Amino acid sequence: MAIVALVGTLDTKGTEYGRLRDHLHRHGIETILIDTGVIGEPLVRPDITHSDVARAAGDDLRHLREQDRGAAVTAMARGATAIALDLYAAGRLHGVLALGGSGGTSMATQVMRALPIGVPKLMVSSMASGNVAPYVGASDITMMYSVVDIAGVNRISAPLLANAADAMAGMAEGFARSPRAVRAEDLLADGRPLVAASMAGVTTPGVDAARERLTQLGYEVLVFHASGTGGRSLEALAGQGLFAGVLDLTLSELADDLVGGILTAGPDRLEAAGRAGVPQVVSLGALDMVKFGPLATLPRRFRDRMIRVHNPSITVVRTTAQECAELGRRITAKLRTATGPTAVLAPLRGLSTLGVLSGPYHDPRADAALVAELSAGLSDSDVEFRTFDTHINDPAFGRAAAERLHRMIDQQSVTTAATA
């Protein structure tokens, strides 16, 4: 029988959790109701009490009630996470379902992020129509917008709660029959080495050519969309040592971080592989653009720039020569600290489908500023720097990048074996 953990504040959301529990029971799903509420008494009887959760966090409920809300929420999330991991290790958890506002979402998604990729995770939240990156992180959480606040069962929330329970029942039953959690040890045990690659729509042809070549060479390639969340996922997994190499051909998230775009992966992008000593081949894909939301939301200071409406949700602005120079300096600083073999391959005839000779973002001066900073900054380092008289989406460039990474991985393997 499939078992679903329901994680939430039963002092405020007990009625709604009772509805979820009962609906799951009608599917034949066993439930474990975990109470993370601190202030009041639960409105529905839990299987694991708030006192149990506090103890799992190494604290006491009475003490937590005397703390400020932030400290109490942090402790209860830590306790619920420990309990969920224990249940999973014992084979008594096949999915996690939760609902809440900002606080409940923060606590429940912390629990979900701690579980392996592949374990079903569904968060029904009033926060789900906004920026969910802080909640999802690098995990596979499914976010479902609640439309109305989680405050009672009404004619809108009732069918949504039923949908959530139905969805979780199906996922949990499937997982119980055939567990498909993605564990680090399983990835490493597979015969094919893993390579991570970064890609955006405007660098797809080049990355596809590289991916196909790496596949021919015997690698399994995991492609991460340079959407902010994708870059964070790449960094998180690279830091865990899961990859034999990283083919980081698309760095647009760095431009968003510098200029203020909406698809930033944060200031630590392009650091995990180097810190872990993982071989990496880096290029400059999509650094000719910064991504913002719908055109109507574009900040006024960018209105006189080269603007392109990518789709109704994304507006793209061309980076300037000054911004490209600063990006070159930032990339240089990050890569100079790398502890593993690193190469930068710079295409001189365009950094995206928009930046080729006939494209609207063709700006040789801005691209040259980027390349010049990299060339100067890496000249006295161990980082290899090469230029190519082509654009980033030339299939030959993609294949060259793949083959360079392959040689680096081979060389590192030989060195490691010789010193073992």
Disulfide bonds with the S-S distance in Angstrom:
none
